[in-house]
Amino acid sequence: MKNLIDKSELISKLKTLEGLSIDERSSLIGLLREHKKYGLVWEDKPEDVEERLRESLPVLREVKDKALLSDEPDAPNHILIEGDNLEALTALSYTHEGKIDVIYIDPPYNTGHSDFTYNDCYVDADDGFRHSKWLSFMNKRLKIAKKLLSDDGIVFISIDDNEQANLKLLCDEIFNAKNFVACVLQKSRESISGDLLFSPNHNYLLVYSSSFEKLFARKNLFRIPQQVDTTKFKNPDNDPRGPWKLSPVDGPGGARKGNPYYEFLGIEGYYRYSKEMMQKYYEDGLIVKRKTSLGKKYYLSQALEKKGVPPTTWWDDAGTTTAGTKMLKEILPEREFTNPKLLLSDKSAK
């Protein structure tokens, strides 16, 4: 209660304090009235680029002699923007708000080893505001990214252990925790750092959506095609529906999982289907008895029609940073970019 009284007294004093503009007074009173129950709190550090944006709006200028043109009539119209990313995002917010379906962000990881600059200065490991500067940097850019996403849009953000925990909380705040999709662990290197207590061999990929509900409605787009081993399908009874193999009908977990217990074709036990459904399958010629067990026919045609499986949150075959560097070198031998990411999953990439 004392804190509330103190705040009230401070607000009263601020209202009568001389030398403050209306905006300054409002901002200070707003800060005092803030009551954050959960989430990140950090010291916001202004950027020089913010001052430029207050004075003038960014304008994109086409450089025609750098255009990469295609002879294909249906070639997409890609745009490569060179410049400060906050200015670029601000410019896009005027033309592409709510129009972007997929965003991929590969931010500085803030390792403290000259990988992150703030106001044109490297942020090193000894900087007392290292994490605050990084959060200020990301907060502004992610808020604009959210505005750019379409109603069922999705954003992917690469990160490592230096800021993953902070980034997760920040994204929960900006995109809403209910729109969290996944935190993918990606194997990023093959070599082992023998001089460390643990060798860090993975990065993270945080995935968020504009609306999880709308994205989930399109979940089939995320299915990964499954290879079907056709040699496992036979047709010993010349079933006109084609080759088949047996799938289990027993109910693992028994009563604990709510599976019914009954006798069918002389075999008693827990089943994954009701007795009525089993009878229907039997009448349709789908139930096969093998000595002391039963199975249900699963046809090759069904397997081939399957739309695939969901991606998992463990990627050990998406290619390493070394593979990305090698691929980029082959494309642009004279250009050097640090820690490039592979565009496509390649199980042979190492």
Secondary structure as a PSIPRED ss2 file (coil, helix, strand):
# PSIPRED VFORMAT (PSIPRED V4.0)

   1 M C   1.000  0.000  0.000
   2 K H   0.000  1.000  0.000
   3 N H   0.000  1.000  0.000
   4 L H   0.000  1.000  0.000
   5 I H   0.000  1.000  0.000
   6 D H   0.000  1.000  0.000
   7 K H   0.000  1.000  0.000
   8 S H   0.000  1.000  0.000
   9 E H   0.000  1.000  0.000
  10 L H   0.000  1.000  0.000
  11 I H   0.000  1.000  0.000
  12 S H   0.000  1.000  0.000
  13 K H   0.000  1.000  0.000
  14 L H   0.000  1.000  0.000
  15 K H   0.000  1.000  0.000
  16 T H   0.000  1.000  0.000
  17 L C   1.000  0.000  0.000
  18 E C   1.000  0.000  0.000
  19 G C   1.000  0.000  0.000
  20 L C   1.000  0.000  0.000
  21 S C   1.000  0.000  0.000
  22 I H   0.000  1.000  0.000
  23 D H   0.000  1.000  0.000
  24 E H   0.000  1.000  0.000
  25 R H   0.000  1.000  0.000
  26 S H   0.000  1.000  0.000
  27 S H   0.000  1.000  0.000
  28 L H   0.000  1.000  0.000
  29 I H   0.000  1.000  0.000
  30 G H   0.000  1.000  0.000
  31 L H   0.000  1.000  0.000
  32 L H   0.000  1.000  0.000
  33 R H   0.000  1.000  0.000
  34 E C   1.000  0.000  0.000
  35 H C   1.000  0.000  0.000
  36 K C   1.000  0.000  0.000
  37 K C   1.000  0.000  0.000
  38 Y C   1.000  0.000  0.000
  39 G C   1.000  0.000  0.000
  40 L C   1.000  0.000  0.000
  41 V C   1.000  0.000  0.000
  42 W C   1.000  0.000  0.000
  43 E C   1.000  0.000  0.000
  44 D C   1.000  0.000  0.000
  45 K C   1.000  0.000  0.000
  46 P C   1.000  0.000  0.000
  47 E C   1.000  0.000  0.000
  48 D H   0.000  1.000  0.000
  49 V H   0.000  1.000  0.000
  50 E H   0.000  1.000  0.000
  51 E H   0.000  1.000  0.000
  52 R H   0.000  1.000  0.000
  53 L H   0.000  1.000  0.000
  54 R H   0.000  1.000  0.000
  55 E H   0.000  1.000  0.000
  56 S C   1.000  0.000  0.000
  57 L C   1.000  0.000  0.000
  58 P C   1.000  0.000  0.000
  59 V C   1.000  0.000  0.000
  60 L C   1.000  0.000  0.000
  61 R C   1.000  0.000  0.000
  62 E C   1.000  0.000  0.000
  63 V C   1.000  0.000  0.000
  64 K H   0.000  1.000  0.000
  65 D H   0.000  1.000  0.000
  66 K H   0.000  1.000  0.000
  67 A C   1.000  0.000  0.000
  68 L C   1.000  0.000  0.000
  69 L C   1.000  0.000  0.000
  70 S C   1.000  0.000  0.000
  71 D C   1.000  0.000  0.000
  72 E C   1.000  0.000  0.000
  73 P C   1.000  0.000  0.000
  74 D C   1.000  0.000  0.000
  75 A C   1.000  0.000  0.000
  76 P C   1.000  0.000  0.000
  77 N C   1.000  0.000  0.000
  78 H C   1.000  0.000  0.000
  79 I C   1.000  0.000  0.000
  80 L C   1.000  0.000  0.000
  81 I C   1.000  0.000  0.000
  82 E C   1.000  0.000  0.000
  83 G C   1.000  0.000  0.000
  84 D C   1.000  0.000  0.000
  85 N H   0.000  1.000  0.000
  86 L H   0.000  1.000  0.000
  87 E H   0.000  1.000  0.000
  88 A H   0.000  1.000  0.000
  89 L H   0.000  1.000  0.000
  90 T H   0.000  1.000  0.000
  91 A H   0.000  1.000  0.000
  92 L H   0.000  1.000  0.000
  93 S H   0.000  1.000  0.000
  94 Y H   0.000  1.000  0.000
  95 T H   0.000  1.000  0.000
  96 H C   1.000  0.000  0.000
  97 E C   1.000  0.000  0.000
  98 G C   1.000  0.000  0.000
  99 K C   1.000  0.000  0.000
 100 I E   0.000  0.000  1.000
 101 D E   0.000  0.000  1.000
 102 V E   0.000  0.000  1.000
 103 I E   0.000  0.000  1.000
 104 Y E   0.000  0.000  1.000
 105 I E   0.000  0.000  1.000
 106 D C   1.000  0.000  0.000
 107 P C   1.000  0.000  0.000
 108 P C   1.000  0.000  0.000
 109 Y C   1.000  0.000  0.000
 110 N C   1.000  0.000  0.000
 111 T C   1.000  0.000  0.000
 112 G C   1.000  0.000  0.000
 113 H C   1.000  0.000  0.000
 114 S C   1.000  0.000  0.000
 115 D C   1.000  0.000  0.000
 116 F C   1.000  0.000  0.000
 117 T E   0.000  0.000  1.000
 118 Y E   0.000  0.000  1.000
 119 N C   1.000  0.000  0.000
 120 D C   1.000  0.000  0.000
 121 C E   0.000  0.000  1.000
 122 Y E   0.000  0.000  1.000
 123 V C   1.000  0.000  0.000
 124 D C   1.000  0.000  0.000
 125 A C   1.000  0.000  0.000
 126 D C   1.000  0.000  0.000
 127 D C   1.000  0.000  0.000
 128 G C   1.000  0.000  0.000
 129 F C   1.000  0.000  0.000
 130 R H   0.000  1.000  0.000
 131 H H   0.000  1.000  0.000
 132 S H   0.000  1.000  0.000
 133 K H   0.000  1.000  0.000
 134 W H   0.000  1.000  0.000
 135 L H   0.000  1.000  0.000
 136 S H   0.000  1.000  0.000
 137 F H   0.000  1.000  0.000
 138 M H   0.000  1.000  0.000
 139 N H   0.000  1.000  0.000
 140 K H   0.000  1.000  0.000
 141 R H   0.000  1.000  0.000
 142 L H   0.000  1.000  0.000
 143 K H   0.000  1.000  0.000
 144 I H   0.000  1.000  0.000
 145 A H   0.000  1.000  0.000
 146 K H   0.000  1.000  0.000
 147 K H   0.000  1.000  0.000
 148 L H   0.000  1.000  0.000
 149 L E   0.000  0.000  1.000
 150 S E   0.000  0.000  1.000
 151 D E   0.000  0.000  1.000
 152 D E   0.000  0.000  1.000
 153 G E   0.000  0.000  1.000
 154 I E   0.000  0.000  1.000
 155 V E   0.000  0.000  1.000
 156 F E   0.000  0.000  1.000
 157 I E   0.000  0.000  1.000
 158 S E   0.000  0.000  1.000
 159 I E   0.000  0.000  1.000
 160 D C   1.000  0.000  0.000
 161 D C   1.000  0.000  0.000
 162 N C   1.000  0.000  0.000
 163 E C   1.000  0.000  0.000
 164 Q H   0.000  1.000  0.000
 165 A H   0.000  1.000  0.000
 166 N H   0.000  1.000  0.000
 167 L H   0.000  1.000  0.000
 168 K H   0.000  1.000  0.000
 169 L H   0.000  1.000  0.000
 170 L H   0.000  1.000  0.000
 171 C H   0.000  1.000  0.000
 172 D H   0.000  1.000  0.000
 173 E H   0.000  1.000  0.000
 174 I H   0.000  1.000  0.000
 175 F H   0.000  1.000  0.000
 176 N H   0.000  1.000  0.000
 177 A H   0.000  1.000  0.000
 178 K H   0.000  1.000  0.000
 179 N H   0.000  1.000  0.000
 180 F E   0.000  0.000  1.000
 181 V E   0.000  0.000  1.000
 182 A E   0.000  0.000  1.000
 183 C E   0.000  0.000  1.000
 184 V E   0.000  0.000  1.000
 185 L E   0.000  0.000  1.000
 186 Q E   0.000  0.000  1.000
 187 K E   0.000  0.000  1.000
 188 S C   1.000  0.000  0.000
 189 R C   1.000  0.000  0.000
 190 E C   1.000  0.000  0.000
 191 S C   1.000  0.000  0.000
 192 I C   1.000  0.000  0.000
 193 S C   1.000  0.000  0.000
 194 G C   1.000  0.000  0.000
 195 D C   1.000  0.000  0.000
 196 L C   1.000  0.000  0.000
 197 L C   1.000  0.000  0.000
 198 F C   1.000  0.000  0.000
 199 S C   1.000  0.000  0.000
 200 P C   1.000  0.000  0.000
 201 N C   1.000  0.000  0.000
 202 H E   0.000  0.000  1.000
 203 N E   0.000  0.000  1.000
 204 Y E   0.000  0.000  1.000
 205 L E   0.000  0.000  1.000
 206 L E   0.000  0.000  1.000
 207 V E   0.000  0.000  1.000
 208 Y E   0.000  0.000  1.000
 209 S E   0.000  0.000  1.000
 210 S C   1.000  0.000  0.000
 211 S C   1.000  0.000  0.000
 212 F H   0.000  1.000  0.000
 213 E H   0.000  1.000  0.000
 214 K H   0.000  1.000  0.000
 215 L H   0.000  1.000  0.000
 216 F H   0.000  1.000  0.000
 217 A C   1.000  0.000  0.000
 218 R C   1.000  0.000  0.000
 219 K H   0.000  1.000  0.000
 220 N H   0.000  1.000  0.000
 221 L H   0.000  1.000  0.000
 222 F H   0.000  1.000  0.000
 223 R C   1.000  0.000  0.000
 224 I E   0.000  0.000  1.000
 225 P C   1.000  0.000  0.000
 226 Q C   1.000  0.000  0.000
 227 Q C   1.000  0.000  0.000
 228 V C   1.000  0.000  0.000
 229 D C   1.000  0.000  0.000
 230 T H   0.000  1.000  0.000
 231 T H   0.000  1.000  0.000
 232 K H   0.000  1.000  0.000
 233 F C   1.000  0.000  0.000
 234 K E   0.000  0.000  1.000
 235 N C   1.000  0.000  0.000
 236 P C   1.000  0.000  0.000
 237 D C   1.000  0.000  0.000
 238 N C   1.000  0.000  0.000
 239 D C   1.000  0.000  0.000
 240 P C   1.000  0.000  0.000
 241 R C   1.000  0.000  0.000
 242 G C   1.000  0.000  0.000
 243 P C   1.000  0.000  0.000
 244 W E   0.000  0.000  1.000
 245 K E   0.000  0.000  1.000
 246 L E   0.000  0.000  1.000
 247 S E   0.000  0.000  1.000
 248 P E   0.000  0.000  1.000
 249 V C   1.000  0.000  0.000
 250 D E   0.000  0.000  1.000
 251 G C   1.000  0.000  0.000
 252 P C   1.000  0.000  0.000
 253 G C   1.000  0.000  0.000
 254 G H   0.000  1.000  0.000
 255 A H   0.000  1.000  0.000
 256 R H   0.000  1.000  0.000
 257 K H   0.000  1.000  0.000
 258 G C   1.000  0.000  0.000
 259 N C   1.000  0.000  0.000
 260 P C   1.000  0.000  0.000
 261 Y E   0.000  0.000  1.000
 262 Y E   0.000  0.000  1.000
 263 E E   0.000  0.000  1.000
 264 F E   0.000  0.000  1.000
 265 L C   1.000  0.000  0.000
 266 G C   1.000  0.000  0.000
 267 I E   0.000  0.000  1.000
 268 E E   0.000  0.000  1.000
 269 G E   0.000  0.000  1.000
 270 Y E   0.000  0.000  1.000
 271 Y E   0.000  0.000  1.000
 272 R C   1.000  0.000  0.000
 273 Y C   1.000  0.000  0.000
 274 S C   1.000  0.000  0.000
 275 K H   0.000  1.000  0.000
 276 E H   0.000  1.000  0.000
 277 M H   0.000  1.000  0.000
 278 M H   0.000  1.000  0.000
 279 Q H   0.000  1.000  0.000
 280 K H   0.000  1.000  0.000
 281 Y H   0.000  1.000  0.000
 282 Y H   0.000  1.000  0.000
 283 E H   0.000  1.000  0.000
 284 D C   1.000  0.000  0.000
 285 G C   1.000  0.000  0.000
 286 L C   1.000  0.000  0.000
 287 I E   0.000  0.000  1.000
 288 V E   0.000  0.000  1.000
 289 K E   0.000  0.000  1.000
 290 R E   0.000  0.000  1.000
 291 K C   1.000  0.000  0.000
 292 T C   1.000  0.000  0.000
 293 S E   0.000  0.000  1.000
 294 L E   0.000  0.000  1.000
 295 G E   0.000  0.000  1.000
 296 K E   0.000  0.000  1.000
 297 K E   0.000  0.000  1.000
 298 Y E   0.000  0.000  1.000
 299 Y E   0.000  0.000  1.000
 300 L H   0.000  1.000  0.000
 301 S H   0.000  1.000  0.000
 302 Q H   0.000  1.000  0.000
 303 A H   0.000  1.000  0.000
 304 L H   0.000  1.000  0.000
 305 E H   0.000  1.000  0.000
 306 K C   1.000  0.000  0.000
 307 K C   1.000  0.000  0.000
 308 G C   1.000  0.000  0.000
 309 V E   0.000  0.000  1.000
 310 P C   1.000  0.000  0.000
 311 P C   1.000  0.000  0.000
 312 T C   1.000  0.000  0.000
 313 T C   1.000  0.000  0.000
 314 W E   0.000  0.000  1.000
 315 W E   0.000  0.000  1.000
 316 D C   1.000  0.000  0.000
 317 D C   1.000  0.000  0.000
 318 A C   1.000  0.000  0.000
 319 G C   1.000  0.000  0.000
 320 T C   1.000  0.000  0.000
 321 T H   0.000  1.000  0.000
 322 T H   0.000  1.000  0.000
 323 A H   0.000  1.000  0.000
 324 G H   0.000  1.000  0.000
 325 T H   0.000  1.000  0.000
 326 K H   0.000  1.000  0.000
 327 M H   0.000  1.000  0.000
 328 L H   0.000  1.000  0.000
 329 K H   0.000  1.000  0.000
 330 E H   0.000  1.000  0.000
 331 I H   0.000  1.000  0.000
 332 L C   1.000  0.000  0.000
 333 P C   1.000  0.000  0.000
 334 E C   1.000  0.000  0.000
 335 R C   1.000  0.000  0.000
 336 E C   1.000  0.000  0.000
 337 F C   1.000  0.000  0.000
 338 T C   1.000  0.000  0.000
 339 N C   1.000  0.000  0.000
 340 P C   1.000  0.000  0.000
 341 K C   1.000  0.000  0.000
 342 L C   1.000  0.000  0.000
 343 L C   1.000  0.000  0.000
 344 L C   1.000  0.000  0.000
 345 S C   1.000  0.000  0.000
 346 D C   1.000  0.000  0.000
 347 K C   1.000  0.000  0.000
 348 S C   1.000  0.000  0.000
 349 A C   1.000  0.000  0.000
 350 K C   1.000  0.000  0.000
